[in-house]
C-alpha cells in the first residue's frame, strides 16, 4: 500500500509553536497532494471546554507537488485538541487526526494536541539513553572489600542468572558505581548521552525496588560518595544521568514503614494503607508484602517525598548531586487504588516541583501498557511504555523459538515469553500490523510527549529482543528504534548480543573482555553506527513522520524538517516498493547514508526502492519547503 494523502503532525513543519501558553494563537499547517479534491474548504475543529470551535484555513501556496494550507488555533485548555476537516466540492467530508484520514467523524482522544504546560528540555528529544542495572554492569576492585549482605546469594560474575525464587531477587553479583565509572568510556564510544540507572538506594534485593531509605545510596554500591563521583564523571563526558524512584511503594524495611508498622498513631501511618487497627496488615504492590503501597492522600507524604526543600525528589536534583531527572517506577499505579485515583495530582506535583528546582530536568513515568490517558502533558515528559513500539517490533521481527525455559517458580515454560501476556507466546505480525499498532498506541498522545517516550527493544523487565529475533532482523529493529519518533534506549548488553528469555534472564552480567570476538565486534559496530546516524541527523529527533509505503514485509517512511528529509526503509523480507510521483519530493537528489538497498526514480517521477531482506536502509533528501512560511 502506497500512501499519498493529506498530512499533518506536531513537528515544526506543521506547528508554529509546540510550547504555547494559554491564550496563544498557534499557526497549524496541512499538506495536501496537488489535485486532491477539489476542495471547497479546509478547516480546523477544536473542542475547548468540550464545545466545538472552528477556524478556516487559507491556501498558502504549492510546492513540489503539494498544496499547503494554514489555520489559526487559539489554545484554550492545557491540552488543546484539534483535527482537520476537508470539504470537497462533491460534498464529501473527510477528517484528519492522529490515526489518519477518515470519512466519518473521529474521537476527541485521537485529535492532534497542543500542550500549554512548560515544555520538556530540548535536550530530551535529541538524547540516546543507555540503561544500566547496577548489580550486573561492572564490579570495581573496591567491591571485593564489601561483605555480601545477609539477604544475598553471592554469585561469580560468570555464573548464570538463576531465575527461580528466592535467587530471582537475591542472587548478588556485586556490581557497583565504581565499576560504572570505570566503563563510562564505553558509553562515550557507543555515542549515548543519557544514562539511566535502576534504583541505587539500600534495599534487600538485587533490583533495589524495595528501598529501605530514599535518603542515601546503598553502601554496597559505594555509597553517596561513589554516586557523586559517577555523576561528575558522567557530566564531564557530556553524559546526563537520571535516577529511578518508586512513587508507588517503598520497601517493607523502609524507615517510614518501620516507624508505622505495628505502631498505631505514628505520623508515618498515613503514608500507607494499613487495613487493621494494629497497623500490621496493609495494601502492597500486586500483593507483594515487601512493597507496601503509598497513600498519596497524605499531605505529609507529599511534603517529605516531593515538596520540602530536602524532600526525596529535591535532594538528588540539587547540588552537589544535580542529577538530570527521574524515571518513576510503576507510575501508572501511583496514587491509584480501587475507588481512589490521585495519579493526575501526583504526576502534576512531581512535574511542578522538578521544574521549580531545575527546568532542565526530565520526568519519565513507567506505564507499560496503554499509557495515553496519563500522557497528556500535565506530568510525565514521556514514558517507559511497550505497546507503541517494543511489542509491535517483537511481533513483526521475531521468529519465536519454542525451547523450554525455567520460570520464576521453577516451572518449565514451553512458549516464548511475551511481556507476561498469557497469549501463547509472541504474536506473528506483518509490517502492516506493526504500523497499525504504532499508530494506534500513539494516536492519543500529544506529539511533544510522544517524542519523550522511551523506545527500547528490551529493558531490565523484559526478555531480550535478540533471543527470538528472526535471522538478520536485529539491525532492522535497532534501526527502527533509532529512526522512529521517541527516545531510543539501549539496555546494557544489547550491544554485546546478549540474550535472555524473560525479564530476569535478561539481567545478565556484562561480558567485559568479549569485545574482540567477531560476533560481539559486529554488534558493537552496528550500535555505534546507528547511534551515530541518529545523532548526525536532527530530523530523526524532532522531524515529522510520514508513512509513504506499507506492505506485509516492509515499511517506508520519512522524517522531515525544513533542513533535511531522512528516508527510511525497513524490511523483514525482500522488497520492491514503488512510491508514486510526489510522494518523495527531491528523491532524484537522494544520498544513501546507511544500508544496502537501491533507490531509483522512474521517468514518470515515481520512486522504486529495492533490497534483499532483511534490510534496513537510510537516505537523505532535501528539506521540505513551506510556501509563505
C-alpha distance (Angstrom), angle and dihedral (degrees) to the residues before:
residue distance angle dihedral
X1 . . .
X2 3.77 . .
X3 3.78 115.9 .
X4 3.80 121.1 -145.2
X5 3.80 107.6 151.6
X6 3.82 138.5 122.4
X7 3.78 111.6 -60.9
X8 3.80 140.2 -159.3
X9 3.80 133.6 156.7
X10 3.80 137.2 161.7
X11 3.81 97.9 -92.1
X12 3.82 124.0 114.2
X13 3.81 92.0 -96.0
X14 3.78 89.4 67.9
X15 3.82 106.5 22.9
X16 3.80 122.6 54.0
X17 3.82 95.5 -156.7
X18 3.81 126.7 18.5
X19 3.82 93.3 -175.9
X20 3.81 105.8 50.1
X21 3.76 126.9 161.7
X22 3.79 122.2 -129.6
X23 3.79 108.6 -76.1
X24 3.80 95.4 24.6
X25 3.79 119.2 131.6
X26 3.81 113.0 -130.2
X27 3.79 121.9 -164.2
X28 3.80 111.0 -135.7
X29 3.81 124.3 -169.9
X30 3.78 134.9 -152.7
X31 3.79 124.4 -156.1
X32 3.82 115.9 -149.7
X33 3.84 127.0 -177.9
X34 3.80 110.6 -109.0
X35 3.80 110.9 -98.8
X36 3.80 92.5 24.1
X37 3.78 106.2 140.3
X38 2.95 121.3 -29.1
X39 3.77 89.2 -107.9
X40 3.79 124.0 -146.8
X41 3.81 93.7 -169.8
X42 3.81 143.3 -6.9
X43 3.80 118.9 -154.7
X44 3.78 142.4 165.9
X45 3.77 120.9 -127.4
X46 3.81 117.3 -156.7
X47 3.78 128.5 176.7
X48 3.83 108.5 -144.7
X49 3.79 112.6 178.1
X50 3.83 85.2 -2.8
X51 3.79 93.0 -67.3
X52 3.84 117.9 114.1
X53 3.80 119.2 -111.3
X54 3.80 125.7 -174.5
X55 3.80 135.4 -156.4
X56 3.79 128.4 -173.9
X57 3.78 120.8 -125.2
X58 3.80 124.1 -140.9
X59 3.79 125.8 -147.1
X60 3.80 108.8 -108.9
X61 3.79 94.5 -171.8
X62 3.77 141.7 -91.8
X63 3.79 133.8 -73.8
X64 3.81 134.7 170.9
X65 3.80 94.2 -8.8
X66 3.81 96.9 -45.9
X67 3.80 133.8 103.4
X68 3.80 116.0 -142.8
X69 3.81 123.7 -148.8
X70 3.81 127.3 -172.2
X71 3.80 132.8 -162.9
X72 3.83 135.9 175.1
X73 3.78 119.8 -117.2
X74 3.81 120.2 -169.7
X75 3.80 111.6 -147.1
X76 3.79 105.5 -130.7
X77 3.83 103.5 159.3
X78 3.83 132.7 40.8
X79 3.80 87.3 -108.8
X80 3.78 105.9 33.5
X81 3.79 112.6 -172.3
X82 3.79 124.7 -162.0
X83 3.80 139.0 169.5
X84 3.79 135.7 -168.8
X85 3.79 124.6 -109.8
X86 3.82 119.3 -159.9
X87 3.80 116.6 -165.1
X88 3.81 113.2 -163.4
X89 3.78 124.0 -152.1
X90 3.79 86.3 -117.4
X91 3.80 90.7 62.0
X92 3.82 94.0 -105.7
X93 3.81 112.4 142.0
X94 3.81 120.6 -154.7
X95 3.79 129.7 -174.4
X96 3.82 126.0 -153.9
X97 3.78 120.9 -159.5
X98 3.81 135.5 146.1
X99 3.81 92.3 -69.2
X100 3.81 92.4 55.1
X101 3.80 137.7 -107.3
X102 3.84 120.9 -15.9
X103 3.79 137.4 -179.7
X104 3.81 93.1 -150.4
X105 3.80 130.4 54.3
X106 3.78 117.5 -76.6
X107 3.80 139.8 -140.9
X108 3.79 121.9 -87.3
X109 3.82 88.7 -136.4
X110 3.82 90.3 65.3
X111 3.81 96.6 48.5
X112 3.76 122.3 119.0
X113 3.80 107.0 -98.0
X114 3.78 139.8 -150.5
X115 3.80 115.6 -155.0
X116 3.82 119.9 -145.6
X117 3.79 98.4 -164.8
X118 3.82 125.7 97.6
X119 3.78 109.4 -67.2
X120 3.79 121.9 -116.7
X121 3.80 115.1 -102.9
X122 3.79 111.3 -79.0
X123 3.80 91.6 -122.8
X124 3.83 91.8 68.2
X125 3.79 92.7 69.6
X126 3.81 92.1 52.1
X127 3.81 98.0 44.5
X128 3.79 131.0 109.1
X129 3.81 111.6 -153.6
X130 3.80 128.6 -143.9
X131 3.82 117.1 -163.2
X132 3.80 121.9 -149.9
X133 3.81 129.2 -169.1
X134 3.84 97.4 -156.7
X135 3.81 99.6 -147.6
X136 3.82 91.0 57.9
X137 3.81 106.0 35.6
X138 3.80 108.8 74.6
X139 3.79 138.1 -27.5
X140 3.80 121.5 -143.2
X141 3.81 124.1 -150.9
X142 3.80 88.7 -106.6
X143 3.79 89.5 66.4
X144 3.78 90.6 67.7
X145 3.80 90.4 67.4
X146 3.80 93.3 55.2
X147 3.81 114.8 88.5
X148 3.79 116.2 -132.3
X149 3.81 112.5 -101.9
X150 3.80 122.5 -108.3
X151 3.81 92.9 -103.1
X152 3.79 95.4 52.6
X153 3.80 133.5 103.3
X154 3.84 100.1 -155.9
X155 3.80 117.6 -136.4
X156 3.80 134.7 -172.3
X157 3.82 115.5 -114.4
X158 3.81 91.1 -112.6
X159 3.82 94.4 45.7
X160 3.84 116.1 112.8
X161 3.78 118.9 -106.6
X162 3.80 111.9 -100.2
X163 3.83 108.6 -141.6
X164 3.82 96.5 -171.5
X165 3.81 123.5 100.1
X166 3.03 126.8 -75.4
X167 3.81 93.2 22.7
X168 3.80 89.4 49.4
X169 3.79 91.0 78.3
X170 3.80 100.4 14.7
X171 3.81 103.6 50.8
X172 3.80 103.8 112.9
X173 3.81 125.0 -160.7
X174 3.80 96.2 170.0
X175 3.79 102.0 -128.4
X176 3.80 109.9 168.4
X177 3.79 144.1 -174.1
X178 3.78 91.9 -98.5
X179 3.78 88.2 59.7
X180 3.81 90.5 52.6
X181 3.82 90.1 51.3
X182 3.79 89.8 53.8
X183 3.82 90.7 53.6
X184 3.81 100.0 44.6
X185 3.79 90.9 105.2
X186 3.80 87.2 63.1
X187 3.80 88.0 61.2
X188 3.80 90.6 48.4
X189 3.81 90.6 52.0
X190 3.81 90.8 50.0
X191 3.80 90.3 51.4
X192 3.81 98.7 -124.0
X193 3.80 117.7 143.9
X194 3.81 105.2 -175.3
X195 3.80 122.9 65.2
X196 3.80 119.2 -162.3
X197 3.80 116.9 -168.6
X198 3.78 122.2 -165.8
X199 3.84 110.5 -129.7
X200 3.79 120.0 -39.5
X201 3.83 98.4 -177.4
X202 3.85 121.6 111.6
X203 3.78 113.0 -85.1
X204 3.81 143.6 147.0
X205 3.80 97.9 -105.6
X206 3.79 141.0 59.2
X207 3.82 91.5 -112.3
X208 3.83 94.6 50.0
X209 3.81 95.3 -149.0
X210 3.83 86.5 128.8
X211 3.80 95.6 69.4
X212 3.81 119.1 -168.9
X213 3.81 89.8 -164.2
X214 3.80 137.8 7.3
X215 3.79 91.9 -160.9
X216 3.79 100.7 76.4
X217 3.79 142.4 28.7
X218 3.80 119.0 -107.5
X219 3.80 110.4 -93.1
X220 3.80 87.5 -140.9
X221 3.81 86.2 68.2
X222 3.80 93.1 46.2
X223 3.79 99.6 -87.2
X224 3.79 130.7 -113.7
X225 3.81 92.9 -38.1
X226 3.81 93.4 57.4
X227 3.79 91.4 47.0
X228 3.80 90.9 53.1
X229 3.81 90.7 48.8
X230 3.80 90.3 50.2
X231 3.80 93.2 50.0
X232 3.80 92.4 48.2
X233 3.81 92.5 46.3
X234 3.81 91.9 48.4
X235 3.80 93.2 47.4
X236 3.80 90.2 48.8
X237 3.81 87.7 58.8
X238 3.80 94.6 47.9
X239 3.81 93.0 -103.1
X240 3.79 119.2 133.7
X241 3.80 119.3 -150.2
X242 3.81 132.4 -150.0
X243 3.78 131.3 -170.9
X244 3.80 133.9 -136.9
X245 3.79 118.4 -121.4
X246 3.82 131.0 -176.6
X247 3.79 107.6 -138.6
X248 3.81 91.6 165.8
X249 3.80 97.9 59.0
X250 3.77 147.9 -11.0
X251 3.77 128.1 -139.4
X252 3.79 120.5 -87.5
X253 3.80 88.1 -114.2
X254 3.80 92.2 56.0
X255 3.80 114.2 127.7
X256 3.82 91.3 -124.2
X257 3.78 92.8 51.6
X258 3.82 93.9 45.1
X259 3.81 89.5 51.9
X260 3.82 89.9 56.1
X261 3.80 103.3 33.2
X262 3.79 108.6 102.2
X263 3.82 90.5 -4.6
X264 3.81 110.4 101.0
X265 3.77 111.3 -160.8
X266 3.81 95.6 27.1
X267 3.84 111.6 141.0
X268 3.81 90.3 -120.5
X269 3.80 91.1 57.0
X270 3.81 89.9 89.9
X271 3.83 91.1 56.7
X272 3.81 91.1 73.8
X273 3.81 140.6 40.1
X274 3.79 102.3 -107.5
X275 3.79 110.8 -177.1
X276 3.81 103.2 -166.1
X277 3.78 134.8 49.3
X278 3.80 93.2 -110.6
X279 3.83 93.0 58.1
X280 3.79 90.7 -125.5
X281 3.80 99.7 112.7
X282 3.78 120.5 60.1
X283 3.78 148.0 156.5
X284 3.80 116.0 -91.2
X285 3.77 139.3 179.5
X286 3.82 106.9 -72.3
X287 3.79 90.1 -27.6
X288 3.83 96.2 -58.0
X289 3.79 102.3 141.6
X290 3.79 92.0 -158.1
X291 3.84 88.5 66.0
X292 3.83 109.5 58.7
X293 3.80 111.9 -167.9
X294 3.80 123.5 -117.4
X295 3.81 120.9 -122.1
X296 3.80 104.9 -141.8
X297 3.80 93.2 -167.7
X298 3.81 84.3 82.5
X299 3.79 110.3 100.9
X300 3.80 90.2 -162.9
X301 3.82 90.6 55.7
X302 3.80 89.0 51.1
X303 3.80 89.7 50.4
X304 3.81 96.3 48.8
X305 3.80 95.7 39.5
X306 3.83 100.6 39.9
X307 3.77 120.8 -5.9
X308 3.81 109.7 47.3
X309 3.82 119.5 89.2
X310 3.82 88.3 -115.3
X311 3.82 96.0 37.8
X312 3.78 121.4 137.6
X313 3.79 93.3 -103.5
X314 3.80 93.7 45.0
X315 3.80 100.8 43.5
X316 3.78 96.8 64.5
X317 3.82 95.0 39.9
X318 3.80 91.7 55.0
X319 3.81 127.8 71.9
X320 2.91 136.5 -49.3
X321 3.83 89.3 35.6
X322 3.81 100.5 29.5
X323 3.78 97.1 176.9
X324 3.79 114.8 -172.9
X325 3.78 100.8 -121.9
X326 3.78 148.5 -48.6
X327 3.76 137.0 -90.3
X328 3.81 106.4 -151.5
X329 3.80 115.7 -142.1
X330 3.83 118.2 -135.0
X331 3.80 89.2 0.7
X332 3.81 90.1 162.5
X333 3.83 91.8 63.1
X334 3.79 97.6 39.0
X335 3.81 110.8 120.8
X336 3.80 92.6 2.5
X337 3.78 125.6 115.0
X338 3.78 122.5 145.2
X339 3.79 108.6 -60.0
X340 3.83 91.7 1.9
X341 3.80 118.6 91.1
X342 3.79 116.0 169.6
X343 3.79 95.2 145.9
X344 3.79 96.0 113.4
X345 3.81 90.9 50.0
X346 3.79 92.9 49.8
X347 3.79 97.1 46.6
X348 3.82 91.1 47.1
X349 3.80 90.1 48.3
X350 3.80 91.8 51.1
X351 3.79 92.2 47.1
X352 3.80 94.3 47.4
X353 3.81 94.5 48.2
X354 3.78 93.7 46.1
X355 3.79 90.9 49.4
X356 3.81 89.4 52.4
X357 3.79 91.6 52.4
X358 3.79 99.3 39.9
X359 3.82 122.2 -6.2
X360 3.80 87.4 -164.7
X361 3.82 93.6 63.7
X362 3.81 123.0 100.5
X363 3.80 130.9 -136.6
X364 3.81 118.4 -155.4
X365 3.79 123.8 178.7
X366 3.79 129.6 -153.9
X367 3.81 109.6 -124.9
X368 3.77 106.4 152.9
X369 3.81 99.9 -173.8
X370 3.81 132.1 35.6
X371 3.80 100.4 -16.3
X372 3.80 100.9 171.5
X373 3.81 97.9 108.1
X374 3.82 90.9 55.7
X375 3.81 96.3 41.2
X376 3.80 103.3 71.1
X377 3.80 98.6 118.4
X378 3.81 97.8 -96.5
X379 3.79 94.7 105.3
X380 3.77 127.4 -10.3
X381 3.80 117.1 57.0
X382 3.80 85.3 -150.7
X383 3.78 140.7 -31.3
X384 3.77 145.6 -118.6
X385 3.78 94.3 -119.4
X386 3.80 130.9 153.5
X387 3.85 113.5 -161.7
X388 3.81 95.3 67.1
X389 3.82 94.9 61.0
X390 3.79 119.1 -19.4
X391 3.78 100.7 58.9
X392 3.83 94.2 41.4
X393 3.80 92.8 50.6
X394 3.82 90.0 50.0
X395 3.79 89.7 50.0
X396 3.79 93.2 51.2
X397 3.80 104.0 37.1
X398 3.80 103.1 33.4
X399 3.77 126.8 98.1
X400 3.78 98.2 -164.7
X401 3.75 120.2 -136.7
X402 3.78 118.8 -148.3
X403 3.78 98.0 -149.8
X404 3.82 111.2 142.8
X405 3.79 117.5 -110.0
X406 3.79 135.9 -176.4
X407 3.80 117.4 -105.8
X408 3.80 130.3 -152.7
X409 3.81 93.3 -84.1
X410 3.80 94.7 47.4
X411 3.79 94.2 -103.2
X412 3.79 120.8 136.6
X413 3.80 114.2 -113.8
X414 3.80 119.2 -159.5
X415 3.82 100.9 -173.9
X416 3.81 123.1 71.9
X417 3.80 115.1 -99.1
X418 3.81 114.1 -104.4
X419 3.80 113.3 -177.9
X420 3.84 92.3 -59.3
X421 3.81 91.2 -65.8
X422 3.84 112.5 143.5
X423 3.80 93.8 -140.6
X424 3.79 100.9 120.1
X425 3.79 98.2 -90.2
X426 3.78 135.5 -58.9
X427 3.83 113.8 -8.4
X428 3.79 118.9 -124.3
X429 3.80 109.2 -121.8
X430 3.77 130.9 -178.5
X431 3.79 120.7 -138.5
X432 3.81 87.4 -100.7
X433 3.79 90.9 56.5
X434 3.80 90.3 47.1
X435 3.81 89.8 56.8
X436 3.80 92.3 42.6
X437 3.81 90.3 54.8
X438 3.82 93.9 46.8
X439 3.81 90.7 49.9
X440 3.80 94.2 44.4
X441 3.79 95.7 51.7
X442 3.80 96.2 43.0
X443 3.81 97.8 42.7
X444 3.79 93.7 86.5
X445 3.81 95.1 48.3
X446 3.83 123.6 86.0
X447 3.80 111.8 -113.5
X448 3.79 92.9 -118.2
X449 3.80 91.3 55.9
X450 3.79 93.0 43.4
X451 3.80 89.6 60.3
X452 3.82 88.3 60.5
X453 3.80 96.1 50.7
X454 3.78 112.9 115.7
X455 3.80 109.4 -115.3
X456 3.83 109.2 -162.7
X457 3.79 132.2 161.6
X458 3.80 85.8 -144.9
X459 3.81 141.8 -19.0
X460 3.80 140.1 -161.7
X461 3.83 87.6 -77.0
X462 3.81 97.1 53.9
X463 3.75 140.8 56.2
X464 3.80 113.7 -97.1
X465 3.78 116.7 -93.1
X466 3.82 92.8 -133.8
X467 3.82 90.3 63.0
X468 3.80 93.0 76.3
X469 3.81 102.0 14.8
X470 3.78 114.9 139.5
X471 3.82 111.7 -114.4
X472 3.77 111.2 -74.7
X473 3.81 96.4 6.7
X474 3.81 101.8 106.7
X475 3.84 90.6 84.6
X476 3.82 89.4 48.4
X477 3.79 93.6 51.0
X478 3.79 94.8 43.0
X479 3.80 89.6 46.2
X480 3.81 91.6 53.6
X481 3.80 89.5 49.1
X482 3.81 89.4 56.2
X483 3.81 98.1 43.3
X484 3.81 108.2 38.3
X485 3.84 118.7 81.6
X486 3.79 111.8 -82.0
X487 3.80 142.8 63.8
X488 3.83 111.6 -58.8
X489 3.81 113.4 -134.9
X490 3.80 126.3 -162.2
X491 3.81 111.7 -164.4
X492 3.81 107.0 -146.2
X493 3.79 107.7 -95.7
X494 3.79 98.4 29.8
X495 3.79 87.5 98.6
X496 3.83 88.0 56.3
X497 3.79 92.9 51.8
X498 3.79 94.4 -111.1
X499 3.79 118.5 172.6
X500 3.79 133.7 -158.8
X501 3.79 132.0 171.0
X502 3.81 96.5 -140.3
X503 3.78 143.1 -0.1
X504 3.78 93.7 -72.0
X505 3.80 98.8 44.3
X506 3.80 89.3 49.3
X507 3.82 90.3 64.3
X508 3.77 90.9 82.6
X509 3.82 119.6 156.3
X510 3.79 111.2 -103.0
X511 3.83 111.7 -96.9
X512 3.80 96.8 -132.0
X513 3.79 110.7 -174.4
X514 3.80 93.7 38.6
X515 3.80 93.5 92.3
X516 3.80 93.4 103.2
X517 3.80 96.4 55.3
X518 3.82 110.2 106.7
X519 3.80 95.5 -120.5
X520 3.80 94.3 48.9
X521 3.80 92.9 42.3
X522 3.81 90.1 54.2
X523 3.80 92.7 49.0
X524 3.80 92.1 47.2
X525 3.80 89.8 50.5
X526 3.81 90.4 50.1
X527 3.80 93.2 54.3
X528 3.80 93.5 44.1
X529 3.80 91.4 51.4
X530 3.80 95.1 46.4
X531 3.81 93.5 46.6
X532 3.80 89.2 48.4
X533 3.81 88.6 50.9
X534 3.80 91.1 52.9
X535 3.78 92.8 48.1
X536 3.81 94.7 45.6
X537 3.81 95.0 56.6
X538 3.83 116.4 53.2
X539 3.81 90.1 -168.6
X540 3.81 86.8 72.2
X541 3.81 88.7 61.1
X542 3.80 104.4 40.7
X543 3.80 106.9 2.6
X544 3.79 123.0 115.1
X545 3.80 123.4 -96.0
X546 3.79 122.7 -127.4
X547 3.81 122.5 171.5
X548 3.82 110.0 -143.2
X549 3.84 103.6 173.3
X550 3.80 134.9 15.2
X551 3.79 129.6 173.6
X552 3.79 134.6 151.4
X553 3.81 94.5 -79.5
X554 3.79 106.6 27.1
X555 3.78 146.0 36.4
X556 3.78 128.8 -159.9
X557 3.79 122.5 -167.3
X558 3.77 141.5 157.6
X559 3.79 132.0 -136.6
X560 3.78 105.0 -151.5
X561 3.79 138.4 -163.2
X562 3.79 136.7 155.0
X563 3.81 89.5 -98.8
X564 3.79 102.0 43.3
X565 3.79 146.0 -0.9
X566 3.81 119.0 -143.5
X567 3.81 115.0 -157.7
X568 3.80 117.1 -157.1
X569 3.80 130.4 -166.4
X570 3.81 119.6 -170.5
X571 3.81 120.7 177.8
X572 3.78 137.6 170.0
X573 3.81 92.2 -167.8
X574 3.79 137.1 21.3
X575 3.77 112.7 -53.7
X576 3.79 138.8 -158.2
X577 3.79 105.7 171.5
X578 3.78 123.5 179.6
X579 3.80 119.4 -158.0
X580 3.82 112.9 -167.7
X581 3.78 123.6 -121.6
X582 3.78 110.6 -73.1
X583 3.80 94.2 25.7
X584 3.80 92.5 97.2
X585 3.79 110.4 27.1
X586 3.80 111.6 -161.0
X587 3.81 94.3 21.3
X588 3.82 90.4 136.9
X589 3.82 86.8 68.0
X590 3.82 94.6 47.6
X591 3.78 115.9 142.1
X592 3.81 119.7 -158.3
X593 3.80 111.4 -129.8
X594 3.81 103.6 164.8
X595 3.79 140.6 17.1
X596 3.78 138.7 13.4
X597 3.81 110.6 -75.8
X598 3.78 137.4 110.3
X599 3.78 130.6 -120.6
X600 3.77 122.1 -164.4
X601 3.79 133.7 175.3
X602 3.81 116.0 -142.5
X603 3.78 125.6 -143.6
X604 3.82 90.4 -101.1
X605 3.82 91.3 55.2
X606 3.79 96.7 -104.7
X607 3.80 117.7 136.9
X608 3.82 123.1 -131.3
X609 3.82 119.6 -158.1
X610 3.80 117.3 -169.4
X611 3.79 134.7 178.3
X612 3.76 142.7 149.2
X613 3.78 106.8 -113.2
X614 2.89 145.5 -81.4
X615 3.79 87.5 48.3
X616 3.77 141.2 158.2
X617 3.78 117.9 -175.0
X618 3.78 137.3 165.5
X619 3.80 134.3 -163.5
X620 3.79 132.7 179.6
X621 3.80 122.0 -133.4
X622 3.79 132.0 -179.9
X623 3.78 118.2 -73.4
X624 3.79 123.7 -97.2
X625 3.79 119.5 -93.2
X626 3.81 117.7 -147.1
X627 3.82 112.0 -157.3
X628 3.78 112.8 -121.8
X629 3.81 94.0 -0.2
